[in-house]
Amino acid sequence: MKKYIKVKAKRIPLYRGYLVIILSNSQKRVRKIIPEFHEPYIYAHSYFSNYKNRQGFFMILDPLAKYRAIKSGVVAHEAVHLASMIAYRRGFEPDFNNDEPLAYLTEWIVDFAHQTIKKNGWVI
């Protein structure tokens, strides 16, 4: 299969930094963006690293993964990881009595990921 990479970044409102969606099946190409990426395969990962001299929160997905199809649940799963990373890096602790900040952030991440996937011609 031909190697591909699609990258879309967007500034994270309120919490600063960038949310970066990477759609790829190439570890080599992902490492050019995230040098410390050393996962044995690409399927679905969440990462924190530098992006254009700012903090970057990365969702890395292989929409054509043969291991297991990327579906909405996988995107939501990675979005929760990212929302937790952002919360930790920004110094707010999730509150189970008022989880609206984390829920809104997760929603925003999922919406952006779905938009990026759709714009690149994949359906999940």
N, C-alpha and C positions, 0 to 999 in steps of 0.2 A: 504494500500500500504506500502511496506517495505521502511523504512527510509534509505537514502543514502547521502553521501557527497563525492565529488571529488574536490580536490584543486590543482591548478597549479599556480605557481608564476614565475615571470620573472623580472629581473632588467630592469628598464625603462632607455633606452639609453638617454644620454644627461641631462635629467631632474632629475635623481636620484630617489631612492626609489624603491618599488616593485609594479608591477601590479599583483594583485591576482584575479584569476577567481575561484569562488566557485560555483559549481553545486550541489544543494542540495534541499531536501524537508523537512529538519529537522531544526527547529529553535534552538533546543537544541544543535545540532552539530555545527551550525554556531556560536552560542554564545561561544563555547569553543575556537574559533579562534578570534572572535570579541565580547568581553564581553559586550560592550555597544549596541549591536544589539538587539533592542526591537520592531521590526516591528511586527504587528499582524499576518502577514502571509508572506510566501516567494513567490515571483513571479519574480520581477526584481528590483534590488536596486543597488545603487552606494554608497560606504562608504569610509571614510577616517579613518584609525586607525593605531595603531602600528602593525608591522609584523616583527618578528625576530629582534627586537631592531632597526628597521628602519621604515621609513614612508611607510605605505601600502595604496594603492588605490585599492579598492575592487569592483569587479562586481559580484553580487550574483544573480544567475539565477536558477529557477526550470524548467529544460527542459521538465518535465512531468506535468507541471501545468495544473490543470483542469479549472482554472479560465479563462485563455486565453492562447493560444499557444504562445510559444516563437518563434519568427520569426526574420529574419534579421533586420527588422525595430526596434524591441525592443533592439537588441544588439547595433545597431547604436545609438539609443536614450540614452542608458546607457553610451556608449562610449563618447558621447558629454558631458554628466555630468562629467565623469571622466577627460576628457581633460580640461574642465573648472576648475575643482578642482586642477589639476596639475598646470595649468597656474597660478591660484591664489596663491597656495602654493610656487611657484617658482618665483613669483613676476613679471610675464610678463602679460601685459594686451592685450587681443585680439584686433586686429586692423582690422576693416572691410574693409580697403583699401589694407591690406596685411594679409590675414588670412591663409597663407601657413603654418606657424608653428602649428597652431591649427588643420588645416586640416591633416597635416602629422601625428600629434600625434593621432588624431581620427582614421585615417587609421590604424596605428600601433596597437592601442587597439582593433579595430574590427577584424583585421587579427589574433591577438593572441587569442581572444575570440572564433572565428570560429574554429581555429586549436584545441583548447582545447575541444570544444563541439564535434567536429568530432572524435578526438582521444578517446573520451569516449563513442562512439557508437551512438550518437544522431544526428539527421538530423534536420536542421531548414530551 
